[in-house]
């Protein structure tokens, strides 16, 4: 089975747009492949969408290259790193380990059980909580918002669990991780950056362990990967700019509304 050039580009654009928004990119991609392209092979759908995640992986890698380079160097020279860098590095390492273990356990549980589990109810609760948080924060000042230097072990655990839960169908990885950071009182721009950085190891490891043996790269799939990269890069840039220009409370409200819309679609 092979997708056409048009299908690959469409899926790449959808992946690039939805990966960093609080809606399930895999859910949208699977919906298009099944209902519009008429593809019902679940394994093929999973492999194709996982491959397209590499596009958004490279988009985040390029956009945050300075951060990634600094964190990588600090990993090998940990003692010389600044407190802020150490906390960010610890956050990513611990969060990745926890999310990896939890995600694997949940995947195996879902594969071996007849339980029909979706993430819509969880996402809905998170969305309502975000809307409430945004409304009550419309008047208070932005002073005191937490940044990377305020990261604690508890944040790593919470984000690791949050990201691990994203393997449940219907739960947006970016939606649940950014939401968790926002509800932990982190600055909106910081929440986005930490969520994007936390995604990098998981996406890469997921493709290596779950997709590398079955991965079939064609000329058309390269175009899909490029579309995912280009649109994903623009989406990250737009979100980072938006988070700096609008009031934190309105950012939270918009984020919550997008999650509700993602559930209803």
Backbone as CSV, one residue per row, in Angstrom:
resi,resn,N_x,N_y,N_z,CA_x,CA_y,CA_z,C_x,C_y,C_z
1,UNK,0.850,-1.199,0.000,0.000,0.000,0.000,0.884,1.247,0.000
2,UNK,0.549,2.182,-0.861,1.336,3.408,-0.950,0.425,4.609,-1.155
3,UNK,0.656,5.664,-0.390,-0.139,6.874,-0.504,0.321,7.701,-1.697
4,UNK,-0.595,8.471,-2.258,-0.252,9.353,-3.363,0.478,10.585,-2.837
5,UNK,1.041,11.353,-3.752,1.730,12.585,-3.368,0.768,13.533,-2.663
6,UNK,-0.431,13.682,-3.207,-1.440,14.560,-2.618,-1.781,14.121,-1.197
7,UNK,-1.985,12.820,-0.995,-2.335,12.298,0.325,-1.213,12.524,1.327
8,UNK,0.022,12.307,0.904,1.166,12.503,1.792,1.288,13.960,2.224
9,UNK,1.129,14.870,1.277,1.247,16.299,1.591,0.132,16.745,2.532
10,UNK,-1.089,16.285,2.266,-2.225,16.635,3.136,-1.974,16.145,4.558
11,UNK,-1.533,14.903,4.690,-1.264,14.350,6.022,-0.107,15.091,6.702
12,UNK,0.892,15.485,5.912,2.012,16.239,6.465,1.571,17.590,6.997
13,UNK,0.707,18.260,6.237,0.192,19.569,6.668,-0.629,19.428,7.950
14,UNK,-1.485,18.401,7.993,-2.316,18.160,9.180,-1.442,17.861,10.388
15,UNK,-0.413,17.036,10.200,0.507,16.715,11.294,1.206,17.967,11.798
16,UNK,1.690,18.786,10.869,2.400,20.006,11.252,1.526,20.991,11.994
17,UNK,0.253,21.076,11.610,-0.673,22.007,12.253,-1.127,21.526,13.622
18,UNK,-1.395,20.239,13.741,-2.047,19.725,14.951,-1.107,19.211,16.029
19,UNK,0.135,18.898,15.667,1.059,18.328,16.662,1.267,19.251,17.850
20,UNK,1.349,20.550,17.602,1.663,21.495,18.683,0.426,22.192,19.234
21,UNK,-0.743,21.899,18.679,-1.990,22.448,19.207,-2.597,21.454,20.188
22,UNK,-3.476,21.905,21.093,-4.059,20.997,22.091,-5.163,20.114,21.527
23,UNK,-4.890,19.512,20.382,-5.805,18.537,19.779,-4.965,17.356,19.315
24,UNK,-5.553,16.189,19.221,-4.802,14.985,18.915,-4.413,14.932,17.437
25,UNK,-3.110,15.062,17.151,-2.640,15.021,15.767,-2.849,13.631,15.167
26,UNK,-2.582,12.605,15.956,-2.767,11.237,15.478,-4.244,10.955,15.215
27,UNK,-5.104,11.498,16.090,-6.545,11.317,15.907,-7.030,11.945,14.611
28,UNK,-6.565,13.154,14.325,-6.960,13.843,13.099,-6.410,13.121,11.875
29,UNK,-5.156,12.691,11.959,-4.550,11.987,10.840,-5.261,10.685,10.537
30,UNK,-5.572,9.933,11.592,-6.272,8.657,11.419,-7.675,8.878,10.849
31,UNK,-8.328,9.950,11.287,-9.674,10.281,10.801,-9.650,10.547,9.292
32,UNK,-8.663,11.286,8.841,-8.538,11.609,7.417,-8.220,10.360,6.605
33,UNK,-7.301,9.543,7.096,-6.906,8.348,6.362,-8.046,7.344,6.243
34,UNK,-8.841,7.222,7.300,-9.926,6.243,7.294,-11.162,6.735,6.544
35,UNK,-11.572,7.971,6.814,-12.840,8.465,6.276,-12.733,9.180,4.932
36,UNK,-11.559,9.702,4.614,-11.402,10.418,3.344,-10.590,9.600,2.341
37,UNK,-9.484,8.990,2.824,-8.642,8.204,1.928,-9.091,6.750,1.823
38,UNK,-9.997,6.336,2.732,-10.524,4.973,2.675,-9.541,3.900,3.105
39,UNK,-8.561,4.259,3.939,-7.560,3.298,4.414,-7.981,2.779,5.784
40,UNK,-8.103,1.470,5.907,-8.589,0.880,7.152,-7.554,0.003,7.847
41,UNK,-6.387,-0.162,7.248,-5.329,-0.967,7.852,-4.731,-0.191,9.024
42,UNK,-5.066,-0.605,10.251,-4.652,0.115,11.449,-3.127,0.201,11.571
43,UNK,-2.429,-0.910,11.278,-0.973,-0.920,11.394,-0.331,0.056,10.406
44,UNK,-0.878,0.117,9.192,-0.361,1.043,8.191,-0.578,2.484,8.629
45,UNK,-1.760,2.762,9.176,-2.083,4.110,9.645,-1.128,4.530,10.750
46,UNK,-0.895,3.644,11.712,-0.010,3.946,12.836,1.410,4.214,12.352
47,UNK,1.912,3.364,11.445,3.278,3.533,10.933,3.425,4.838,10.163
48,UNK,2.423,5.166,9.348,2.478,6.377,8.537,2.468,7.628,9.422
49,UNK,1.584,7.661,10.413,1.480,8.826,11.289,2.714,8.964,12.169
50,UNK,3.267,7.838,12.599,4.478,7.871,13.411,5.642,8.422,12.594
51,UNK,5.710,8.042,11.330,6.758,8.546,10.441,6.643,10.057,10.252
52,UNK,5.416,10.542,10.078,5.203,11.980,9.880,5.554,12.781,11.130
53,UNK,5.544,12.117,12.287,5.964,12.794,13.522,7.437,13.207,13.457
54,UNK,8.204,12.522,12.604,9.607,12.900,12.459,9.728,14.307,11.878
55,UNK,8.763,14.697,11.035,8.774,16.042,10.466,8.658,17.098,11.541
56,UNK,7.706,16.908,12.460,7.536,17.879,13.545,8.669,17.759,14.566
57,UNK,9.263,16.563,14.666,10.445,16.390,15.523,11.576,17.296,15.033
58,UNK,11.860,17.248,13.738,12.933,18.072,13.188,12.578,19.557,13.226
59,UNK,11.289,19.870,13.124,10.853,21.269,13.217,11.187,21.825,14.595
60,UNK,10.857,21.063,15.636,11.158,21.500,17.005,12.661,21.509,17.251
61,UNK,13.356,20.520,16.673,14.803,20.439,16.850,15.495,21.660,16.257
62,UNK,15.061,22.071,15.069,15.652,23.237,14.419,15.274,24.519,15.159
63,UNK,13.996,24.644,15.522,13.533,25.859,16.181,14.207,26.069,17.529
64,UNK,14.390,24.977,18.261,15.008,25.067,19.590,16.432,24.528,19.576
65,UNK,17.103,24.683,18.432,18.443,24.106,18.288,19.412,24.619,19.356
66,UNK,19.359,25.906,19.636,20.254,26.477,20.651,20.027,25.822,22.003
67,UNK,18.741,25.632,22.379,18.412,24.989,23.655,18.882,23.535,23.665
68,UNK,18.626,22.832,22.563,18.994,21.420,22.470,20.511,21.253,22.537
69,UNK,21.227,22.114,21.827,22.690,22.063,21.833,23.233,22.303,23.241
70,UNK,22.684,23.294,23.911,23.121,23.630,25.269,22.836,22.484,26.234
71,UNK,21.662,21.879,26.113,21.285,20.767,26.989,22.144,19.540,26.718
72,UNK,22.453,19.297,25.461,23.283,18.146,25.101,24.690,18.289,25.663
73,UNK,25.270,19.478,25.509,26.613,19.739,26.054,26.601,19.612,27.578
74,UNK,25.533,20.135,28.196,25.415,20.087,29.659,25.266,18.662,30.167
75,UNK,24.677,17.798,29.346,24.506,16.393,29.732,25.868,15.736,29.954
76,UNK,26.859,16.096,29.118,28.190,15.509,29.220,29.113,16.320,30.136
77,UNK,28.692,17.538,30.478,29.466,18.376,31.409,28.507,18.922,32.475
78,UNK,27.861,17.987,33.143,26.773,18.335,34.059,27.212,19.268,35.183
79,UNK,28.376,19.013,35.755,28.833,19.802,36.906,29.062,21.269,36.559
80,UNK,29.393,21.553,35.305,29.688,22.920,34.893,28.438,23.689,34.444
81,UNK,27.325,22.989,34.331,26.100,23.624,33.832,25.495,24.556,34.876
82,UNK,24.721,25.544,34.398,24.039,26.468,35.306,22.876,25.760,35.979
83,UNK,22.375,26.343,37.059,21.266,25.742,37.795,20.035,25.603,36.891
84,UNK,19.761,26.627,36.089,18.615,26.613,35.187,18.729,25.471,34.178
85,UNK,19.913,25.302,33.610,20.129,24.244,32.627,20.018,22.867,33.272
86,UNK,20.587,22.726,34.465,20.510,21.446,35.180,19.064,21.061,35.455
87,UNK,18.256,22.031,35.889,16.855,21.745,36.205,16.076,21.360,34.949
88,UNK,16.353,22.060,33.840,15.681,21.730,32.588,16.083,20.342,32.111
89,UNK,17.364,20.025,32.201,17.866,18.724,31.782,17.279,17.607,32.636
90,UNK,17.254,17.810,33.946,16.659,16.819,34.848,15.181,16.616,34.539
91,UNK,14.507,17.706,34.261,13.082,17.673,33.935,12.837,16.802,32.698
92,UNK,13.628,16.990,31.652,13.447,16.242,30.408,13.800,14.773,30.587
93,UNK,14.893,14.492,31.290,15.322,13.105,31.484,14.306,12.319,32.302
94,UNK,13.936,12.871,33.465,12.980,12.185,34.346,11.613,12.071,33.672
95,UNK,11.172,13.166,33.041,9.879,13.151,32.364,9.832,12.136,31.241
96,UNK,10.919,12.021,30.486,10.987,11.063,29.378,10.952,9.626,29.882
97,UNK,11.698,9.341,30.940,11.730,7.983,31.499,10.348,7.573,32.000
98,UNK,9.714,8.469,32.759,8.394,8.158,33.314,7.363,7.990,32.208
99,UNK,7.364,8.912,31.247,6.376,8.835,30.166,6.611,7.608,29.301
100,UNK,7.886,7.237,29.107,8.202,6.060,28.310,7.691,4.782,28.961
101,UNK,7.929,4.653,30.252,7.482,3.465,30.983,5.964,3.404,31.029
102,UNK,5.326,4.526,31.402,3.872,4.561,31.497,3.232,4.332,30.133
103,UNK,3.779,4.980,29.099,3.236,4.816,27.760,3.310,3.379,27.296
104,UNK,4.433,2.714,27.558,4.600,1.306,27.160,3.596,0.414,27.875
105,UNK,3.447,0.640,29.189,2.496,-0.160,29.978,1.074,0.030,29.463
106,UNK,0.703,1.287,29.175,-0.648,1.567,28.690,-0.893,0.951,27.312
107,UNK,0.111,1.015,26.432,-0.022,0.422,25.101,-0.254,-1.080,25.207
108,UNK,0.535,-1.753,26.033,0.382,-3.197,26.219,-0.959,-3.526,26.860
109,UNK,-1.391,-2.687,27.804,-2.676,-2.913,28.459,-3.818,-2.800,27.454
110,UNK,-3.766,-1.770,26.621,-4.811,-1.561,25.623,-4.810,-2.666,24.571
111,UNK,-3.615,-3.164,24.239,-3.508,-4.232,23.238,-4.066,-5.548,23.751
112,UNK,-3.907,-5.796,25.044,-4.292,-7.093,25.623,-5.626,-7.085,26.349
113,UNK,-6.370,-6.004,26.237,-7.672,-5.943,26.904,-8.743,-5.526,25.913
114,UNK,-9.958,-5.807,26.278,-11.099,-5.426,25.449,-11.712,-4.113,25.910
115,UNK,-10.997,-3.436,26.816,-11.506,-2.182,27.355,-11.454,-1.089,26.296
116,UNK,-12.577,-0.446,26.082,-12.649,0.633,25.103,-12.361,1.941,25.827
117,UNK,-11.122,2.384,25.722,-10.677,3.553,26.477,-10.332,4.693,25.537
118,UNK,-10.921,5.839,25.767,-10.594,7.022,24.962,-10.210,8.156,25.898
119,UNK,-9.609,9.173,25.334,-9.145,10.279,26.150,-10.079,11.465,26.166
120,UNK,-11.264,11.346,25.559,-12.142,12.503,25.455,-12.612,13.012,26.819
121,UNK,-12.954,12.098,27.709,-13.446,12.532,29.020,-12.337,13.228,29.811
122,UNK,-11.116,12.673,29.730,-9.985,13.281,30.429,-9.687,14.655,29.844
123,UNK,-9.673,14.733,28.517,-9.407,15.994,27.836,-10.461,17.039,28.177
124,UNK,-11.713,16.614,28.264,-12.801,17.539,28.568,-12.621,18.131,29.960
125,UNK,-12.263,17.292,30.933,-12.055,17.767,32.303,-10.907,18.778,32.336
126,UNK,-9.811,18.459,31.637,-8.664,19.358,31.589,-9.049,20.688,30.954
127,UNK,-9.826,20.624,29.855,-10.246,21.833,29.144,-11.091,22.737,30.035
128,UNK,-12.034,22.149,30.756,-12.901,22.932,31.646,-12.077,23.563,32.764
129,UNK,-11.114,22.797,33.286,-10.257,23.302,34.353,-9.408,24.478,33.847
130,UNK,-8.932,24.363,32.613,-8.151,25.447,32.019,-9.003,26.699,31.835
131,UNK,-10.218,26.525,31.343,-11.115,27.664,31.139,-11.379,28.373,32.465
132,UNK,-11.627,27.600,33.502,-11.869,28.164,34.833,-10.627,28.914,35.324
133,UNK,-9.434,28.290,35.137,-8.185,28.914,35.559,-7.954,30.235,34.831
134,UNK,-8.219,30.237,33.525,-8.026,31.444,32.732,-8.930,32.573,33.167
135,UNK,-10.190,32.253,33.448,-11.169,33.265,33.839,-10.787,33.922,35.163
136,UNK,-10.371,33.119,36.137,-10.052,33.683,37.453,-8.721,34.438,37.435
137,UNK,-7.935,34.279,36.347,-6.646,34.961,36.268,-6.678,36.171,35.332
138,UNK,-7.852,36.562,34.898,-7.944,37.701,33.988,-7.471,38.998,34.649
139,UNK,-7.758,39.162,35.930,-7.395,40.399,36.620,-6.030,40.378,37.290
140,UNK,-5.646,39.273,37.935,-4.343,39.282,38.623,-3.191,39.566,37.656
141,UNK,-2.124,40.126,38.190,-0.971,40.453,37.362,-0.210,39.191,36.991
142,UNK,0.702,39.339,36.027,1.508,38.214,35.575,2.688,37.948,36.505
143,UNK,2.909,38.823,37.480,4.073,38.706,38.349,4.091,37.373,39.084
144,UNK,5.266,36.773,39.165,5.405,35.547,39.931,5.260,34.287,39.118
145,UNK,5.056,34.393,37.793,4.954,33.203,36.966,6.272,32.435,36.990
146,UNK,6.175,31.106,37.055,7.372,30.275,37.169,8.027,30.028,35.810
147,UNK,9.359,29.872,35.850,10.132,29.576,34.653,11.016,28.348,34.913
148,UNK,11.946,28.074,33.996,12.753,26.855,34.093,13.481,26.723,35.431
149,UNK,13.963,27.834,35.959,14.727,27.771,37.212,13.867,27.371,38.413
150,UNK,12.544,27.390,38.226,11.641,27.015,39.310,11.181,25.557,39.214
151,UNK,11.690,24.832,38.229,11.300,23.430,38.062,11.676,22.600,39.281
152,UNK,10.780,21.694,39.661,11.023,20.798,40.786,10.818,19.352,40.328
153,UNK,11.249,18.411,41.162,11.100,16.995,40.820,9.629,16.634,40.604
154,UNK,8.772,17.292,41.372,7.338,17.040,41.252,6.843,17.387,39.852
155,UNK,7.377,18.450,39.268,6.984,18.841,37.917,7.386,17.779,36.897
156,UNK,8.575,17.197,37.068,9.049,16.148,36.170,8.119,14.939,36.215
157,UNK,7.715,14.567,37.431,6.832,13.413,37.603,5.460,13.681,36.980
158,UNK,4.913,14.848,37.273,3.588,15.200,36.741,3.599,15.236,35.216
159,UNK,4.637,15.843,34.640,4.717,15.926,33.179,5.012,14.582,32.550
160,UNK,5.796,13.752,33.236,6.060,12.409,32.726,4.775,11.596,32.649
161,UNK,3.977,11.696,33.701,2.693,10.989,33.722,1.759,11.556,32.652
162,UNK,1.723,12.871,32.551,0.853,13.519,31.566,1.198,13.086,30.147
163,UNK,2.490,13.089,29.820,2.906,12.705,28.476,2.657,11.223,28.224
164,UNK,2.839,10.405,29.253,2.580,8.974,29.121,1.122,8.690,28.819
165,UNK,0.222,9.482,29.413,-1.212,9.294,29.192,-1.627,9.610,27.760
166,UNK,-0.764,10.321,27.035,-1.099,10.736,25.674,-1.166,9.568,24.695
167,UNK,-0.756,8.362,25.118,-0.898,7.197,24.232,-2.356,6.759,24.151
168,UNK,-3.180,7.212,25.096,-4.609,6.877,25.068,-5.254,7.625,23.904
169,UNK,-6.004,6.933,23.059,-6.639,7.576,21.900,-7.475,8.787,22.290
170,UNK,-7.225,9.898,21.639,-8.013,11.101,21.879,-7.322,12.139,22.738
171,UNK,-6.237,11.755,23.431,-5.527,12.706,24.277,-4.393,13.349,23.481
172,UNK,-4.373,14.666,23.445,-3.319,15.401,22.756,-2.095,15.502,23.647
173,UNK,-0.929,15.085,23.132,0.302,15.162,23.921,0.623,16.602,24.311
174,UNK,0.616,17.484,23.315,0.925,18.879,23.613,-0.152,19.499,24.490
175,UNK,-1.396,19.120,24.245,-2.501,19.665,25.034,-2.379,19.337,26.508
176,UNK,-2.105,18.068,26.805,-2.081,17.644,28.205,-0.797,18.110,28.904
177,UNK,0.339,18.156,28.184,1.583,18.589,28.831,1.616,20.103,29.062
178,UNK,1.192,20.871,28.060,1.146,22.325,28.252,0.137,22.674,29.328
179,UNK,-0.998,21.984,29.335,-2.025,22.228,30.348,-1.476,21.979,31.744
180,UNK,-0.738,20.878,31.894,-0.175,20.544,33.200,0.789,21.634,33.668
181,UNK,1.608,22.137,32.755,2.557,23.187,33.114,1.853,24.506,33.427
182,UNK,0.820,24.822,32.661,0.058,26.047,32.929,-0.624,25.968,34.289
183,UNK,-1.182,24.819,34.598,-1.861,24.645,35.878,-0.870,24.583,37.046
184,UNK,0.395,24.319,36.724,1.451,24.357,37.745,2.012,25.766,37.893
185,UNK,1.354,26.741,37.244,1.686,28.161,37.343,2.950,28.573,36.589
186,UNK,3.306,27.825,35.551,4.448,28.219,34.744,4.025,29.262,33.719
187,UNK,4.949,30.129,33.381,4.727,31.136,32.353,4.309,30.444,31.060
188,UNK,3.389,31.071,30.308,2.847,30.435,29.115,3.920,30.097,28.083
189,UNK,4.859,31.020,27.839,5.935,30.765,26.880,6.846,29.649,27.372
190,UNK,7.127,29.635,28.662,7.945,28.581,29.254,7.250,27.231,29.136
191,UNK,5.941,27.211,29.367,5.173,25.972,29.266,5.258,25.394,27.856
192,UNK,5.117,26.247,26.857,5.211,25.787,25.472,6.602,25.234,25.171
193,UNK,7.635,25.987,25.555,9.001,25.568,25.255,9.331,24.237,25.927
194,UNK,8.966,24.086,27.192,9.257,22.848,27.915,8.479,21.670,27.320
195,UNK,7.248,21.914,26.910,6.440,20.856,26.303,7.062,20.403,24.985
196,UNK,7.511,21.359,24.170,8.118,21.025,22.888,9.431,20.270,23.077
197,UNK,10.257,20.720,24.032,11.526,20.048,24.295,11.309,18.640,24.831
198,UNK,10.282,18.470,25.662,9.983,17.160,26.235,9.516,16.175,25.167
199,UNK,8.959,16.702,24.070,8.454,15.839,23.000,9.571,15.201,22.191
200,UNK,10.724,15.863,22.100,11.792,15.417,21.203,12.279,13.985,21.471
201,UNK,12.670,13.648,22.714,13.151,12.277,22.943,12.082,11.220,22.683
202,UNK,10.836,11.522,23.063,9.753,10.547,22.910,9.470,10.256,21.441
203,UNK,9.403,11.296,20.620,9.137,11.110,19.188,10.260,10.313,18.537
204,UNK,11.497,10.650,18.854,12.635,9.963,18.258,12.700,8.507,18.700
205,UNK,12.578,8.276,19.995,12.625,6.912,20.533,11.458,6.083,19.996
206,UNK,10.266,6.717,19.901,9.098,6.011,19.386,9.319,5.509,17.977
207,UNK,9.913,6.327,17.118,10.185,5.914,15.742,11.259,4.838,15.676
208,UNK,12.268,4.927,16.532,13.343,3.941,16.524,12.842,2.566,16.944
209,UNK,12.071,2.518,18.018,11.657,1.236,18.563,10.360,0.682,17.964
210,UNK,9.478,1.564,17.505,8.184,1.102,17.028,8.032,1.113,15.514
211,UNK,8.920,1.818,14.827,8.682,2.022,13.404,9.854,1.677,12.503
212,UNK,11.053,1.580,13.045,12.237,1.461,12.206,12.240,0.201,11.348
213,UNK,11.741,-0.911,11.880,11.755,-2.172,11.124,10.739,-2.195,9.989
214,UNK,9.627,-1.481,10.159,8.565,-1.493,9.166,8.529,-0.221,8.319
215,UNK,9.474,0.688,8.549,9.454,1.968,7.859,9.810,1.803,6.378
216,UNK,8.938,2.310,5.502,9.187,2.292,4.071,9.187,3.732,3.570
217,UNK,10.362,4.195,3.161,10.496,5.575,2.706,10.398,5.631,1.189
218,UNK,9.473,6.417,0.678,9.294,6.607,-0.755,9.489,8.079,-1.098
219,UNK,9.511,8.386,-2.370,9.647,9.776,-2.805,8.477,10.606,-2.301
220,UNK,7.276,10.019,-2.350,6.088,10.742,-1.905,6.113,10.970,-0.400
221,UNK,6.591,9.972,0.368,6.618,10.120,1.827,7.596,11.212,2.252
222,UNK,8.635,11.434,1.459,9.590,12.514,1.742,8.886,13.868,1.649
223,UNK,7.993,14.005,0.645,7.233,15.245,0.507,6.317,15.441,1.714
224,UNK,5.712,14.355,2.188,4.861,14.434,3.372,5.655,14.836,4.590
225,UNK,6.876,14.290,4.710,7.750,14.614,5.829,8.157,16.091,5.785
226,UNK,8.453,16.584,4.585,8.834,17.984,4.435,7.662,18.906,4.790
227,UNK,6.444,18.536,4.360,5.258,19.340,4.681,5.037,19.380,6.185
228,UNK,5.221,18.237,6.837,5.084,18.164,8.292,6.110,19.057,8.976
229,UNK,7.355,19.034,8.461,8.427,19.856,9.025,8.136,21.351,8.838
230,UNK,7.811,21.749,7.616,7.627,23.166,7.294,6.439,23.759,8.050
231,UNK,5.297,23.091,7.995,4.098,23.590,8.684,4.290,23.519,10.198
232,UNK,4.950,22.468,10.666,5.211,22.340,12.100,6.087,23.457,12.619
233,UNK,7.094,23.835,11.831,7.996,24.935,12.208,7.224,26.248,12.301
234,UNK,6.372,26.518,11.291,5.576,27.748,11.288,4.597,27.773,12.463
235,UNK,4.028,26.609,12.798,3.068,26.525,13.902,3.744,26.812,15.237
236,UNK,4.934,26.250,15.439,5.691,26.523,16.668,5.984,28.016,16.782
237,UNK,6.468,28.597,15.681,6.813,30.017,15.678,5.598,30.881,16.014
238,UNK,4.451,30.548,15.411,3.229,31.319,15.649,2.782,31.206,17.102
239,UNK,2.849,30.006,17.662,2.431,29.799,19.048,3.359,30.538,20.019
240,UNK,4.649,30.495,19.772,5.598,31.180,20.645,5.390,32.688,20.590
241,UNK,5.135,33.228,19.415,4.863,34.655,19.269,3.560,35.030,19.963
242,UNK,2.549,34.197,19.785,1.231,34.451,20.375,1.314,34.474,21.891
243,UNK,2.078,33.537,22.459,2.170,33.433,23.918,2.841,34.658,24.533
244,UNK,3.672,35.358,23.750,4.373,36.537,24.266,3.551,37.818,24.130
245,UNK,2.576,37.797,23.226,1.871,39.036,22.900,0.513,39.189,23.569
246,UNK,-0.107,38.081,23.971,-1.426,38.204,24.579,-1.345,37.910,26.074
247,UNK,-2.328,38.376,26.794,-2.394,38.162,28.231,-2.426,36.673,28.552
248,UNK,-1.681,36.280,29.587,-1.587,34.877,29.983,-2.966,34.242,30.169
249,UNK,-3.853,34.944,30.820,-5.182,34.398,31.094,-5.932,34.091,29.799
250,UNK,-5.841,35.007,28.820,-6.515,34.769,27.541,-5.876,33.604,26.793
251,UNK,-4.569,33.463,26.959,-3.884,32.338,26.332,-4.431,31.018,26.876
252,UNK,-4.607,30.952,28.189,-5.140,29.749,28.819,-6.562,29.473,28.337
253,UNK,-7.377,30.522,28.238,-8.768,30.365,27.792,-8.825,29.845,26.354
254,UNK,-8.015,30.448,25.478,-7.978,30.003,24.083,-7.523,28.551,24.003
255,UNK,-6.542,28.191,24.806,-6.035,26.816,24.832,-7.153,25.848,25.245
256,UNK,-7.892,26.232,26.282,-8.996,25.398,26.734,-10.079,25.239,25.690
257,UNK,-10.419,26.349,24.997,-11.451,26.304,23.944,-11.015,25.399,22.794
258,UNK,-9.743,25.461,22.421,-9.242,24.604,21.347,-9.349,23.127,21.729
259,UNK,-9.142,22.826,22.999,-9.272,21.443,23.463,-10.716,20.980,23.358
260,UNK,-11.658,21.858,23.716,-13.074,21.510,23.616,-13.459,21.277,22.157
261,UNK,-12.963,22.155,21.264,-13.257,22.010,19.845,-12.695,20.685,19.322
262,UNK,-11.483,20.332,19.788,-10.881,19.081,19.375,-11.707,17.875,19.774
263,UNK,-12.390,17.964,20.916,-13.245,16.867,21.381,-14.484,16.756,20.502
264,UNK,-15.048,17.899,20.136,-16.314,17.914,19.404,-16.181,17.515,17.937
265,UNK,-14.979,17.725,17.370,-14.797,17.409,15.955,-14.728,15.902,15.742
